[in-house]
Amino acid sequence: MADFHQNGIITTLHNLSNRSIEDMERELLSFSAQRPMALILPSLYTELGGKALPNIVKELQQVPYLSQITIGLDRADEAQYRHAIEFFSVLPQDHRVLWNDGPRLREIDAELKALKLAPKEAGKGRNVWYCMGYTLASGKAESVALHDCDILTYDRGLLARLIYPVANPHFNYEFCKGYYARIADGQLNGRVSRLLVTPMLRALKQLLGENHYLNYMDSYRYPLAGEFSFRRDVLNDIRIPSDWGLEIGVLSEMHRNYSNNRLCQVDIADSYDHKHQAISQDDQTNGLSKMSIDIAKAIFRKLATQGEVFTQESFRTLKATYYRVALDFVETYYNDAIMNGLKTDIHQEEQAVEMFARNIIDAGNMFLEQPMETPFIHSWNRVVSAMPDIFERLVDAVEEDHKSFSN
């Protein structure tokens, strides 16, 4: 059972009563007449054969209030795209699968690239961006949720709680971030959030002093959660990163575009488990190592746009401050785990902290070497201004793919 404490400067919506899913869904169904709702599912083809996605689809079949589901499919050839259409055909809601590697969407991507408007790299950010564009283009929803396809502990209550704050017409929220406890198999997970992001934010506060952006970021209970919901107008203006800084970048964009009282976070699950990334101690191009570098650079870039000046000396100071704060957190989380009968390995936790500390320095050096690096994908408003018929072409391409390859 959650407490009702409001921490930081972002509204927190708790799970205080374990309200039934059916009751919440009835209310969401009534909201849908005024605010039609959609869901975005960014997926790799390999996830169709995993443990999580079949259960997610089974749960979504029971959701009565969604007007639309948009599935972004990455790393799929023609046969795999055909299989994906069949796999998702059991969904009763209006839905389409975006074949991101298909010739029609690749042609559009090439034209956008010629205008320097296309995403620069493949990955979740690119997938999400095209799904957002298609959702805007189809015009079927006013409130949109997004969650990953590898959630092993998924039930439809997660979606109901995630979309409720932006679907309720009596609320004024434009954006909602999901949060939860990263607990599975009797173990405390979520190392990057627990041992990198929060300690680094606290260390930056010590280094830079009072800072509204750092207070804002530190208000989110799980800043790296991949579950969001938005009002439709947000999708027009938001720029999202194409690298591992996606979640941090989205939060930074919301800070730039909206006042705090239009943003919230909501408790969406008692426990949560999904696919775990390897820590990749010796490879900064993969796993949690790459993730930590991209996240650190995203935070440094945001602070630089606010006038903060970084030097090699300031990054060395940040590393030392972070390291002390993070080690204190290792003990804090260990004690929390033990009291709740959970496991956590102090040796592995401290190894992660040591890697993150090294990567903070490396991310700082990368930032100093390329201060103008901009992994953000352009907003859809910008794209429409350069290619006015982009939405019509995007819908046509998706529809033609569907017609051509449906069995």
FIFIGU-318781 format. One record per residue (C-alpha): residue number from 1; x, y, z. Coordinates in steps of 0.001 Angstrom, whole numbers, plus 524288, in hexadecimal, padded with zeros to 5 digits. Example, Ala and Ser with C-alpha at 12.3 -4.5 7.8 and 13.67 -1.06 7.14 Angstrom:
2
@pos:1&px:8300C&py:7EE6C&pz:81E78
@pos:2&px:83566&py:7FBDC&pz:81BE4
This chain:
407
@pos:1&px:80000&py:80000&pz:80000
@pos:2&px:80588&py:80D32&pz:7FC02
@pos:3&px:80659&py:81931&pz:80492
@pos:4&px:8008F&py:8260F&pz:7FFFC
@pos:5&px:80CD8&py:82E62&pz:8010B
@pos:6&px:80F2F&py:83864&pz:7F652
@pos:7&px:81DCE&py:83903&pz:7F3E5
@pos:8&px:8242B&py:8437D&pz:7EBA4
@pos:9&px:81D2F&py:84C89&pz:7E23F
@pos:10&px:815A9&py:842BA&pz:7D9CB
@pos:11&px:80843&py:83DBB&pz:7DDC8
@pos:12&px:80894&py:82F7F&pz:7E1FA
@pos:13&px:7FC44&py:82755&pz:7E04A
@pos:14&px:7FCF3&py:81B99&pz:7E94F
@pos:15&px:7F689&py:80E53&pz:7EA28
@pos:16&px:7EFA7&py:81048&pz:7F72E
@pos:17&px:7E432&py:806EC&pz:7F650
@pos:18&px:7E70F&py:7FC33&pz:7EC53
@pos:19&px:7DB3E&py:8009A&pz:7E496
@pos:20&px:7D622&py:7F5DB&pz:7DBBF
@pos:21&px:7DA48&py:7F5DD&pz:7CD88
@pos:22&px:7CC30&py:7F416&pz:7C926
@pos:23&px:7C7BB&py:8002B&pz:7D082
@pos:24&px:7D28C&py:8087F&pz:7CABE
@pos:25&px:7D009&py:80319&pz:7BD18
@pos:26&px:7C19D&py:806AF&pz:7BDF2
@pos:27&px:7C580&py:81491&pz:7C10E
@pos:28&px:7CFA0&py:814E2&pz:7B626
@pos:29&px:7C555&py:80FF6&pz:7ACA4
@pos:30&px:7BCBE&py:81B7E&pz:7B043
@pos:31&px:7C865&py:824C3&pz:7AE5C
@pos:32&px:7CB02&py:81F17&pz:7A0E3
@pos:33&px:7BEFF&py:825B9&pz:79B3A
@pos:34&px:7C581&py:832DD&pz:79DD3
@pos:35&px:7D3C2&py:82EE6&pz:79D5E
@pos:36&px:7D602&py:82333&pz:79456
@pos:37&px:7E1E6&py:81B5F&pz:79889
@pos:38&px:7ECFE&py:81486&pz:7918D
@pos:39&px:7F896&py:80C0D&pz:79514
@pos:40&px:8061A&py:80BBD&pz:78ED0
@pos:41&px:80DDF&py:7FF16&pz:78F80
@pos:42&px:81C06&py:80001&pz:78AAB
@pos:43&px:8202B&py:7F200&pz:787FE
@pos:44&px:82B5B&py:7EA00&pz:782C7
@pos:45&px:82747&py:7DE63&pz:77A84
@pos:46&px:82E3C&py:7D53E&pz:783F0
@pos:47&px:824E9&py:7D96F&pz:78EB8
@pos:48&px:819AF&py:7D28D&pz:787B0
@pos:49&px:81FF4&py:7C5BA&pz:78B96
@pos:50&px:82348&py:7C9C9&pz:79974
@pos:51&px:81BFF&py:7C78B&pz:7A61A
@pos:52&px:81715&py:7D568&pz:7A81F
@pos:53&px:81067&py:7D9F3&pz:79BA6
@pos:54&px:806CD&py:7CE9A&pz:799F6
@pos:55&px:80197&py:7D16A&pz:7A79B
@pos:56&px:80108&py:7E011&pz:7A4D9
@pos:57&px:7F8C1&py:7DD7F&pz:798BB
@pos:58&px:7F006&py:7D44D&pz:7A088
@pos:59&px:7EDE0&py:7DED5&pz:7AAC4
@pos:60&px:7EB6B&py:7E96B&pz:7A08D
@pos:61&px:7E0AF&py:7E125&pz:79A75
@pos:62&px:7D8B4&py:7E3FE&pz:7A6BF
@pos:63&px:7DA9C&py:7F2D2&pz:7A674
@pos:64&px:7CDC4&py:7F961&pz:7A299
@pos:65&px:7D163&py:807CA&pz:7A1C8
@pos:66&px:7DC5B&py:80875&pz:797AA
@pos:67&px:7D8FA&py:80E07&pz:78A4C
@pos:68&px:7E5FE&py:80A8A&pz:78432
@pos:69&px:7F27F&py:802C4&pz:78628
@pos:70&px:7FEA5&py:8062B&pz:77E3A
@pos:71&px:80965&py:7FBE7&pz:77E00
@pos:72&px:816E0&py:7FFD0&pz:77949
@pos:73&px:81E06&py:7F3D2&pz:7740F
@pos:74&px:82CE7&py:7F42E&pz:77329
@pos:75&px:8369F&py:7EA6E&pz:76D70
@pos:76&px:82CD9&py:7E2DE&pz:7653A
@pos:77&px:82D67&py:7DDD8&pz:75746
@pos:78&px:82155&py:7DBAC&pz:74ECE
@pos:79&px:81E1B&py:7CE36&pz:75429
@pos:80&px:81FAA&py:7D323&pz:76204
@pos:81&px:81706&py:7DEE8&pz:75F37
@pos:82&px:80C7A&py:7D5CA&pz:759FA
@pos:83&px:80DA7&py:7CDCE&pz:7666C
@pos:84&px:80C87&py:7DA1D&pz:76EA8
@pos:85&px:7FFE0&py:7DE06&pz:767E0
@pos:86&px:7FA5C&py:7D09E&pz:76AFD
@pos:87&px:7FFAC&py:7D0EE&pz:778EF
@pos:88&px:7F8EB&py:7DDD0&pz:77C17
@pos:89&px:7EC7B&py:7DAB5&pz:7746D
@pos:90&px:7E601&py:7D592&pz:780DC
@pos:91&px:7E544&py:7E36D&pz:78625
@pos:92&px:7D725&py:7E81E&pz:78566
@pos:93&px:7DB21&py:7F66D&pz:78513
@pos:94&px:7DE45&py:7FDB6&pz:7788E
@pos:95&px:7ECD5&py:7FB23&pz:776D1
@pos:96&px:7F7E7&py:7FBBA&pz:76D11
@pos:97&px:805C9&py:7F673&pz:76CCD
@pos:98&px:80FF6&py:80005&pz:767B2
@pos:99&px:81A02&py:7F84B&pz:75FF8
@pos:100&px:82566&py:8015E&pz:762B5
@pos:101&px:82EB6&py:7F96E&pz:75A3A
@pos:102&px:8254E&py:7F84E&pz:74ED0
@pos:103&px:827CD&py:7FF57&pz:741D4
@pos:104&px:81C73&py:808F0&pz:7431C
@pos:105&px:8204C&py:80E3E&pz:75066
@pos:106&px:82EA8&py:80DB5&pz:74C97
@pos:107&px:82B9C&py:8163E&pz:740C8
@pos:108&px:8253A&py:82064&pz:74984
@pos:109&px:830C3&py:81F84&pz:752CB
@pos:110&px:83A3E&py:821E3&pz:74785
@pos:111&px:832E1&py:82E28&pz:74366
@pos:112&px:832FE&py:8333A&pz:7514A
@pos:113&px:84175&py:83020&pz:7520D
@pos:114&px:843D8&py:83862&pz:745F4
@pos:115&px:83D5C&py:843A2&pz:74D3C
@pos:116&px:8459E&py:84086&pz:75961
@pos:117&px:83926&py:83D68&pz:760E4
@pos:118&px:839F9&py:82EA5&pz:7624C
@pos:119&px:83E82&py:827BF&pz:76EA9
@pos:120&px:84D42&py:82603&pz:76E27
@pos:121&px:84DC2&py:81840&pz:773AB
@pos:122&px:84543&py:80C44&pz:774C2
@pos:123&px:83F9C&py:8085E&pz:781CF
@pos:124&px:83457&py:80A72&pz:78B01
@pos:125&px:83483&py:81943&pz:7896F
@pos:126&px:832CB&py:8185E&pz:77AB8
@pos:127&px:8282F&py:80E21&pz:77C32
@pos:128&px:820AD&py:81652&pz:7861B
@pos:129&px:82210&py:82290&pz:77DC2
@pos:130&px:81BE8&py:81C50&pz:771BE
@pos:131&px:81116&py:81676&pz:77A1A
@pos:132&px:80E4B&py:82401&pz:77F86
@pos:133&px:80DC8&py:82968&pz:771C9
@pos:134&px:80451&py:81EF0&pz:76D4E
@pos:135&px:7FBBA&py:820E3&pz:77950
@pos:136&px:7FB30&py:82F79&pz:7767E
@pos:137&px:7F8AC&py:82D09&pz:7680A
@pos:138&px:7ED6A&py:823AF&pz:76A4C
@pos:139&px:7E680&py:82D6C&pz:77341
@pos:140&px:7DF4A&py:82322&pz:77B29
@pos:141&px:7E3D1&py:82679&pz:788EC
@pos:142&px:7E4BE&py:831D5&pz:7926B
@pos:143&px:7EBFA&py:82A82&pz:79D28
@pos:144&px:7F73F&py:8214D&pz:79A25
@pos:145&px:7FE97&py:81790&pz:7A2A6
@pos:146&px:80B82&py:81104&pz:79F93
@pos:147&px:811B8&py:8053E&pz:7A5DC
@pos:148&px:81BEC&py:7FAF8&pz:7A27F
@pos:149&px:81959&py:7ED4B&pz:79D4C
@pos:150&px:8224D&py:7E5D0&pz:7A67A
@pos:151&px:81AB8&py:7E787&pz:7B33D
@pos:152&px:81A63&py:7DA09&pz:7B968
@pos:153&px:81144&py:7DE0C&pz:7C479
@pos:154&px:80755&py:7E517&pz:7BBC4
@pos:155&px:7F8DE&py:7E5E6&pz:7BE80
@pos:156&px:7EF0D&py:7EF46&pz:7B8B3
@pos:157&px:7EE26&py:7F6BE&pz:7C576
@pos:158&px:7FB7F&py:7FC83&pz:7C249
@pos:159&px:7F607&py:802CF&pz:7B5F6
@pos:160&px:7E9AE&py:80786&pz:7BCCC
@pos:161&px:7F15A&py:80E71&pz:7C770
@pos:162&px:7FB35&py:813CF&pz:7BDA4
@pos:163&px:7F15F&py:81A2F&pz:7B488
@pos:164&px:7E758&py:81E7D&pz:7BEAE
@pos:165&px:7EDE2&py:82B8A&pz:7C248
@pos:166&px:7EDF4&py:8307A&pz:7B42B
@pos:167&px:7E0D1&py:82A58&pz:7B0BE
@pos:168&px:7D8B0&py:82FFD&pz:7BBCF
@pos:169&px:7D2BD&py:83C8C&pz:7B63C
@pos:170&px:7D21A&py:84267&pz:7C3DA
@pos:171&px:7E0F3&py:841C4&pz:7C52B
@pos:172&px:7E9F0&py:84B82&pz:7BE7A
@pos:173&px:7F5E8&py:842C3&pz:7BCC2
@pos:174&px:7FCCD&py:842BC&pz:7AF98
@pos:175&px:8068F&py:8382D&pz:7B33B
@pos:176&px:8075E&py:82CE2&pz:7BCB3
@pos:177&px:812FB&py:82461&pz:7C034
@pos:178&px:8112F&py:816CD&pz:7C5CB
@pos:179&px:818E7&py:811E8&pz:7D167
@pos:180&px:819CD&py:8051B&pz:7D8D4
@pos:181&px:822A8&py:7FCB2&pz:7E137
@pos:182&px:82CAD&py:7F541&pz:7D906
@pos:183&px:82B74&py:7E88A&pz:7E07D
@pos:184&px:82B5B&py:7DAE7&pz:7DA92
@pos:185&px:82F41&py:7CD49&pz:7DF0E
@pos:186&px:831E1&py:7D24B&pz:7ECB5
@pos:187&px:83BF8&py:7DC0D&pz:7E7F4
@pos:188&px:83D39&py:7EAD4&pz:7E770
@pos:189&px:83FD2&py:7EF26&pz:7D967
@pos:190&px:84098&py:7FC37&pz:7D251
@pos:191&px:84F16&py:7FEDE&pz:7D467
@pos:192&px:85077&py:809F5&pz:7CA9B
@pos:193&px:8459C&py:811D9&pz:7D0EB
@pos:194&px:84964&py:80E91&pz:7DEF7
@pos:195&px:85822&py:80F30&pz:7DDD1
@pos:196&px:85A98&py:818C2&pz:7D2A5
@pos:197&px:84F9F&py:82256&pz:7D046
@pos:198&px:84B51&py:825B7&pz:7DE11
@pos:199&px:85913&py:82661&pz:7E3EA
@pos:200&px:85DE6&py:82E74&pz:7D84D
@pos:201&px:85294&py:83804&pz:7D9A0
@pos:202&px:8557F&py:8396C&pz:7E828
@pos:203&px:86405&py:83B3A&pz:7E550
@pos:204&px:86118&py:8458F&pz:7DAF2
@pos:205&px:858D9&py:84CDB&pz:7E4F4
@pos:206&px:86489&py:84D2E&pz:7EE06
@pos:207&px:86D5C&py:851AE&pz:7E2FB
@pos:208&px:86473&py:85BBE&pz:7DC80
@pos:209&px:85BE8&py:8603B&pz:7E7BA
@pos:210&px:84D4C&py:862E1&pz:7E6D6
@pos:211&px:84864&py:85F54&pz:7D950
@pos:212&px:83A38&py:85E2A&pz:7D507
@pos:213&px:83CF9&py:853DC&pz:7CAA1
@pos:214&px:84454&py:84B14&pz:7D426
@pos:215&px:83964&py:84C76&pz:7DE37
@pos:216&px:82FA4&py:8492D&pz:7D389
@pos:217&px:836F5&py:83D03&pz:7CF04
@pos:218&px:83926&py:83892&pz:7DD05
@pos:219&px:82A63&py:83938&pz:7DF49
@pos:220&px:82803&py:82D6D&pz:7D677
@pos:221&px:827E2&py:820CB&pz:7DE16
@pos:222&px:82C3B&py:818A8&pz:7D288
@pos:223&px:831C5&py:821CC&pz:7C823
@pos:224&px:835CB&py:816AB&pz:7BF18
@pos:225&px:8286A&py:81047&pz:7BE61
@pos:226&px:824A1&py:80E0B&pz:7B029
@pos:227&px:81623&py:81046&pz:7B2C1
@pos:228&px:81047&py:81D93&pz:7AF57
@pos:229&px:8034A&py:82374&pz:7ABA9
@pos:230&px:800C5&py:8303A&pz:7A495
@pos:231&px:7F630&py:83913&pz:79F9A
@pos:232&px:7F623&py:83982&pz:790C9
@pos:233&px:7FBD3&py:84740&pz:78FA0
@pos:234&px:80834&py:842EC&pz:796B3
@pos:235&px:80B7B&py:839C8&pz:78B68
@pos:236&px:80C14&py:84530&pz:781E7
@pos:237&px:8167F&py:84CBC&pz:78943
@pos:238&px:81ED1&py:842E0&pz:7906A
@pos:239&px:82C8C&py:83F9B&pz:78BF7
@pos:240&px:83183&py:8325B&pz:79056
@pos:241&px:83F5C&py:82CEA&pz:79067
@pos:242&px:842C5&py:8217B&pz:787B7
@pos:243&px:84C7E&py:81BA7&pz:7916F
@pos:244&px:84B7D&py:815DC&pz:79F29
@pos:245&px:8486B&py:8236E&pz:7A453
@pos:246&px:83A49&py:821F9&pz:79FA4
@pos:247&px:833AB&py:8222C&pz:7ACF5
@pos:248&px:83C34&py:82D13&pz:7B268
@pos:249&px:83A7D&py:834AD&pz:7A5C2
@pos:250&px:82BA2&py:833A1&pz:7A65B
@pos:251&px:82BA1&py:838AC&pz:7B45C
@pos:252&px:834A4&py:843D6&pz:7B066
@pos:253&px:82BAB&py:8477E&pz:7A526
@pos:254&px:81FE1&py:847BF&pz:7AE19
@pos:255&px:8276C&py:8508F&pz:7B757
@pos:256&px:82A63&py:859B0&pz:7AC00
@pos:257&px:81CA3&py:85A19&pz:7A65B
@pos:258&px:8133A&py:85969&pz:7B1F2
@pos:259&px:81161&py:85E8D&pz:7BFA1
@pos:260&px:81297&py:854EC&pz:7CACF
@pos:261&px:80409&py:854B6&pz:7CDC8
@pos:262&px:80166&py:84EC0&pz:7C05B
@pos:263&px:80A39&py:84318&pz:7C34E
@pos:264&px:8089D&py:8378B&pz:7CC6F
@pos:265&px:80D58&py:829EA&pz:7CFCB
@pos:266&px:804FF&py:81E44&pz:7D366
@pos:267&px:80708&py:81154&pz:7DA6C
@pos:268&px:803C0&py:80722&pz:7D00D
@pos:269&px:8084E&py:7FA29&pz:7D5CB
@pos:270&px:80B80&py:7F3C1&pz:7E2CB
@pos:271&px:816FC&py:7ECD6&pz:7DC59
@pos:272&px:81CDA&py:7ED77&pz:7CEDB
@pos:273&px:82647&py:7E527&pz:7C73D
@pos:274&px:82B0F&py:7E5A8&pz:7B94D
@pos:275&px:836A5&py:7E1C9&pz:7B0E8
@pos:276&px:8436E&py:7E4D7&pz:7B7CB
@pos:277&px:84EFC&py:7EAFC&pz:7B0DC
@pos:278&px:85CB5&py:7E5C6&pz:7B30F
@pos:279&px:86534&py:7EEDB&pz:7BB07
@pos:280&px:87019&py:7EE86&pz:7B0A0
@pos:281&px:87B27&py:7F284&pz:7B9A9
@pos:282&px:8853D&py:7F22C&pz:7AEB3
@pos:283&px:87D00&py:7F6EE&pz:7A343
@pos:284&px:877E8&py:804DC&pz:7A30D
@pos:285&px:8703E&py:80249&pz:7968E
@pos:286&px:866B3&py:7F8B7&pz:79CB9
@pos:287&px:85DDB&py:7F60B&pz:7A836
@pos:288&px:85D6D&py:7FE01&pz:7B4AD
@pos:289&px:86AB3&py:803F2&pz:7B1B2
@pos:290&px:865E4&py:80A99&pz:7A542
@pos:291&px:8591F&py:80DFA&pz:7ABE7
@pos:292&px:8602F&py:814E4&pz:7B6FF
@pos:293&px:8687C&py:81CEE&pz:7AD9E
@pos:294&px:85CD3&py:82120&pz:7A55D
@pos:295&px:85512&py:824BD&pz:7B188
@pos:296&px:8603E&py:82CAA&pz:7B750
@pos:297&px:86252&py:83400&pz:7AA86
@pos:298&px:853BD&py:836EB&pz:7A9A5
@pos:299&px:853F0&py:83D22&pz:7B72C
@pos:300&px:8606F&py:844C7&pz:7B457
@pos:301&px:85AB3&py:84A02&pz:7A793
@pos:302&px:84E52&py:84E7C&pz:7AE57
@pos:303&px:855D7&py:8557A&pz:7B910
@pos:304&px:85EAC&py:85BE9&pz:7AEE2
@pos:305&px:852C5&py:8619A&pz:7A803
@pos:306&px:84F72&py:86822&pz:7B4F0
@pos:307&px:85CA0&py:86EDB&pz:7B5A2
@pos:308&px:8644A&py:86536&pz:7BDE7
@pos:309&px:872A7&py:864CB&pz:7BA07
@pos:310&px:879C3&py:857C4&pz:7BAE0
@pos:311&px:8885C&py:85540&pz:7BA96
@pos:312&px:890B0&py:84932&pz:7BC66
@pos:313&px:892EF&py:84D96&pz:7CA68
@pos:314&px:88459&py:84E95&pz:7CD19
@pos:315&px:8822B&py:840D2&pz:7C7B5
@pos:316&px:88D05&py:83B8B&pz:7D050
@pos:317&px:886A6&py:8420D&pz:7DC07
@pos:318&px:8797D&py:83C8C&pz:7D7F3
@pos:319&px:87F48&py:82EE2&pz:7D712
@pos:320&px:884BC&py:82FAB&pz:7E4D7
@pos:321&px:8782F&py:8353A&pz:7EA6F
@pos:322&px:86FC8&py:82B62&pz:7E326
@pos:323&px:8781F&py:8200A&pz:7E7CE
@pos:324&px:8764E&py:8237E&pz:7F621
@pos:325&px:867A3&py:825BD&pz:7F4AB
@pos:326&px:865C8&py:81934&pz:7ECD2
@pos:327&px:86D08&py:810CB&pz:7F6B5
@pos:328&px:86409&py:815F5&pz:80154
@pos:329&px:8588B&py:811F0&pz:7F8D9
@pos:330&px:85E19&py:80434&pz:7F77A
@pos:331&px:85D08&py:802B2&pz:80632
@pos:332&px:84F98&py:80909&pz:8068C
@pos:333&px:84A02&py:7FFE1&pz:7FC3A
@pos:334&px:85080&py:7F418&pz:80259
@pos:335&px:849F6&py:7F701&pz:80F59
@pos:336&px:83CE7&py:7F94B&pz:808A0
@pos:337&px:83E13&py:7EC63&pz:80169
@pos:338&px:841CD&py:7E49D&pz:80D8C
@pos:339&px:83680&py:7EA32&pz:8157B
@pos:340&px:82D0D&py:7E5FF&pz:80AAB
@pos:341&px:832D2&py:7D86F&pz:80924
@pos:342&px:838FA&py:7DBA6&pz:7FC08
@pos:343&px:8467C&py:7D916&pz:7F699
@pos:344&px:850B7&py:7E299&pz:7F1E4
@pos:345&px:85F25&py:7E018&pz:7EFA8
@pos:346&px:8677A&py:7EAEF&pz:7F592
@pos:347&px:87370&py:7E6DD&pz:7EDAB
@pos:348&px:86C03&py:7E7CA&pz:7E0BB
@pos:349&px:865A0&py:7F485&pz:7E4FF
@pos:350&px:872CC&py:7FAA7&pz:7E7F5
@pos:351&px:8786C&py:7F598&pz:7DB35
@pos:352&px:86D48&py:7FC7A&pz:7D41D
@pos:353&px:8700E&py:80910&pz:7DB97
@pos:354&px:87E6F&py:80852&pz:7D7D7
@pos:355&px:87ADC&py:806AC&pz:7C980
@pos:356&px:870F8&py:811BC&pz:7C9F7
@pos:357&px:87B30&py:81A9E&pz:7D046
@pos:358&px:884D3&py:817CB&pz:7C544
@pos:359&px:87A2F&py:81A00&pz:7BB38
@pos:360&px:8766F&py:8272B&pz:7C107
@pos:361&px:88448&py:82BCF&pz:7BE1E
@pos:362&px:883F7&py:825E1&pz:7B07A
@pos:363&px:8768D&py:82BA8&pz:7ADB0
@pos:364&px:87B98&py:838DC&pz:7B238
@pos:365&px:88750&py:837FC&pz:7A920
@pos:366&px:87E73&py:83423&pz:79DD1
@pos:367&px:875C7&py:83FBD&pz:7A0E4
@pos:368&px:88178&py:84918&pz:7A118
@pos:369&px:8868B&py:84397&pz:7943F
@pos:370&px:87946&py:84495&pz:78D82
@pos:371&px:87180&py:84F13&pz:794B1
@pos:372&px:86893&py:85112&pz:788E6
@pos:373&px:86490&py:842B9&pz:78806
@pos:374&px:855C0&py:84217&pz:786C7
@pos:375&px:85008&py:8345B&pz:78700
@pos:376&px:84247&py:83A0A&pz:787C7
@pos:377&px:83915&py:8369B&pz:77CAA
@pos:378&px:831D0&py:8426B&pz:77766
@pos:379&px:823E8&py:8450A&pz:77BDA
@pos:380&px:818DF&py:84112&pz:772E8
@pos:381&px:814E3&py:84F5E&pz:771D8
@pos:382&px:82233&py:85213&pz:76BBF
@pos:383&px:820D1&py:84685&pz:7627E
@pos:384&px:81332&py:84A9F&pz:75E0E
@pos:385&px:81811&py:85856&pz:75B26
@pos:386&px:8228D&py:852AE&pz:75228
@pos:387&px:81A21&py:847DD&pz:74C2F
@pos:388&px:80BC8&py:84BEE&pz:74D41
@pos:389&px:80679&py:83F10&pz:7480A
@pos:390&px:80E8B&py:8366C&pz:75121
@pos:391&px:802ED&py:831ED&pz:75941
@pos:392&px:7FB0B&py:82DCC&pz:74D60
@pos:393&px:806BC&py:826A0&pz:747CE
@pos:394&px:8098C&py:81FDE&pz:754AC
@pos:395&px:7FB9F&py:81ADB&pz:755E5
@pos:396&px:7FB69&py:816A3&pz:747A5
@pos:397&px:80830&py:80F24&pz:7492A
@pos:398&px:80363&py:807E2&pz:75534
@pos:399&px:7F654&py:804AF&pz:74ED4
@pos:400&px:7FCC4&py:7FFEF&pz:74247
@pos:401&px:805E5&py:7F737&pz:74A0D
@pos:402&px:7FA67&py:7F1A2&pz:75176
@pos:403&px:7F286&py:7EEF5&pz:74530
@pos:404&px:7FE08&py:7E926&pz:73DC9
@pos:405&px:8029B&py:7DFC5&pz:74839
@pos:406&px:7F69F&py:7DBE2&pz:74FFC
@pos:407&px:7F382&py:7CD93&pz:74DC0
